[in-house]
Amino acid sequence: MKLNVNGNEIHVPETVKTIEDVKLHLNITNPGVIVEHNGDILEKSTHVDKQITDGDKIEFVQFVGGG
């Protein structure tokens, strides 16, 4: 399946079916990550159930502290 993730086209196996699966596939472990799926910001509780389809646009936003 082809996805657009943070502006880059990637291919994921057909076993990747949800936003949570994409996070695991990309090794995104930051609990504070914000996910935008096709223009909609998702509640964290929906990541496990939110289905993805070929061509979806997903943005992962992670905040980094600094001074």
C-alpha positions, 0 to 999 in steps of 0.5 A, a space after each residue: 500500500 502506498 501512503 504519503 507520510 510527512 510529505 514522502 511517499 512510502 510503501 507499507 505491507 498490506 498487514 499495516 491497516 491502522 494508524 497505530 500499525 503505521 506508527 509501529 511500522 515507522 518505529 514512532 514511539 513518542 507518546 506525545 505524537 500528534 497525528 493528522 490523517 487526510 487533514 483531520 487531527 486524530 484523538 490518540 484513542 482512535 489510532 488503534 481503530 482508524 483504518 488507512 487506505 492506499 493513497 492516504 496522507 498522514 502527518 506525524 508531528 512531534 514536539 521537541 523541547 529546547 532552550 
